[in-house]
Amino acid sequence: MGRRAKLAVVALVCAGVVAPAVATAQINFQKTGYYLALGDSVSAGEGALPVTHGFVYQLYDQGVFGPKQDMDFSTIAIKGATADEVQIFQVPQALCIQPPRIGLAPSVVTITAGANDFFVYIATNGVPPDPYGTIPAVADAIAAKVEGVIRSLVFGLPGLPSYCAGSGIPGITVLVSNYYSFGH
């Protein structure tokens, strides 16, 4: 390799080292809202490829509840959760992770729950001999559990630590989806 070729290589290496690089940074804007998803596998993104294309992620990404720069977002939904498990595990998390521990309380919560309750019912009791008489009663019981979840978010839960939103999350909007088509 000649002297000129070596100088050219050294010059290219030096240019690559001192050339400005494209810098990317995540800028955290002042937030005005917080979207939180609770529930089962549907809220967790099950079936979406990748799971971050699930409906709760799309609601956030498309700015349904406000521009992404203005909204905090998280999901604590988990595959297989029943309405009872949402009440026992997810609701206390939603009520206890509040200001001053974080900057903003959830302003919008979406909940999808109920299908796993049916699966548990069928696994425990088998397929009912009279599904048209039994299933609406089971659905009513599940709807009452989901109502309890909503009431807990809005009005609070007794027995939580003092830093939790014991009297509910102020100004919260709760949106519920379910799988039923018969009046629930």
N, C-alpha and C positions, 0 to 999 in steps of 0.2 A: 504494500500500500504506500503510495507516494505521500509526500509531505502535505500537499494540498488536500488529499482525501482525508488524511488524519485530522487536519484543521477543520474540515467540513463536519466530520463526525463530532469532534469536540464542540464545535459551534452549535450543532443541533442538540446535543445533550444539554449544554448550558442554556440554550433557549427554552428547552422543555422544563428545566428546573426553575428558571426565573420567570417564565410566562405566567400571567395571571390565570388562576384556575377558576372555574365556575363554582361559586359557593352557594350551597343551598342551606337554608335555615328555616326552622319551624318558628313562626312568629305566633305568639299566643296573645290574641286580642282580648280586650275586656269583654266578658261574657254577659249576656242578658237573659239567657235561658239555659235550661239543662233538660235534655231528653234522656229518660231512663227506660229500658225495656225489661220487663219481668216475664216469667212464664216458662214454657216448655220448649221443646225442640224447634217449633216453628219460629219462636222469637229468637232462639239461639242460632238460626240460620240453617238448620238441618235440611238437606235436600238441595240447597243452593250450591252451586259450584262456581267459585269458592263460597264458603259460608258467609263471607262478607258481601255477598249479593243477595242475602236474605232480606225480607221485607223491612225489618227494623233498620238495617243499615241503609237501605234505599230511602226510607223516610228521612233519615238524617242527611244522607248524601244529596238528596234532591231538595233539601231546604224546606221540607213540609212545615216544620214548626218554627222556622226562622233560618236566616243565612248561616252557613256553617261557621263563619267567623264569629257569630254571635252566640252559638250554641255549644255547650258541653254535651258529651254523649257517652253513655255506657250501657252495657247490657249485662245483667246478672242472671239471665235465663239459662236453663240447663236442660239438656235432653232427658226426657223421661219424667220430668217433674209433674206431680199431680197438683191439684188446687190446694190440698192440705200442705204439701211441701212448699209451695209458693208462700203460703201464709206463715209457715213455721220458720223457713230459712231466708227467703228473699225479702219479705216485708220488713223484718227487723233490720236488715242491712239498709234498705231504703230509708227507714226512719232514723237510723243511727249515724249514717254518714251525712251529716248536715253541717251548716255553718255553726261554729267557727272552724270546724275541722276541715271543711272545704269552703270554697268561696261562695257557692250558690246551691240552694236546695233544688231538687227536681221541680220543674215547672210543668212537664208533661211526662206521663207514664203510660206506656202501652202494656197490656197484659194479654197473653194468649194462654189459656189453660182449659182443661176439661177432657180432652181426648184420652189422655193417659188414665184419667179416673174411670172412663168406660173400660179401658183395657184391664185395669185392676179389678173392676167389678166382674167382668167376664171371666178372668182368671180365677177369681175367688168363688163365684157362684155358677159359672157356666152360662151358656146361652139360655135366656129365660124361655120357658115354654110359650108364654104369651108376650112376645116382644112389644106389641102395640099397647099393651096395658102396663108393662113393667118399665120399658125404656123411658117414657115421659116422666115417670116418678123418679127414676135414677137421675135424669137430666135436671129435674127440679132440685134434687139434693145437691148436685154439682153446682148448679146456678147459685144456690144459697151459699156454698163455700166461696165461690168467686165474689159474691156480694160481700162476704166477710173480709176478703182481701181488700176490696175497694174501701169499705168502711174503715179498715185499719189504716190505710194510707191517708184517708181524709180526716179521720177523727183520732187516730193514734191507738196505741196498745198500752195496757197497764203493765207495770213491772219492768220496763226498759230502763237502762241507766239514765241518769239525769241529763247527759249531753244529747240524748236522742230527742226526736220530735214527738214527745209523749202525747201531745194533743193533735197530732197529725201534721201533715206538710201544708203550710199555708199557701193558698192560691193555686193548688195543684189541679191539673186537668188529667183525668184518668180515662183512657180509651181502651175498651175491651173488645176483643174479637173472640168468637167461638166457632164451633163446628156444627151448630144445630140449625135446623130450618123449621122447627115447629114451635115458634113463639118465644124463644129464649133469646 
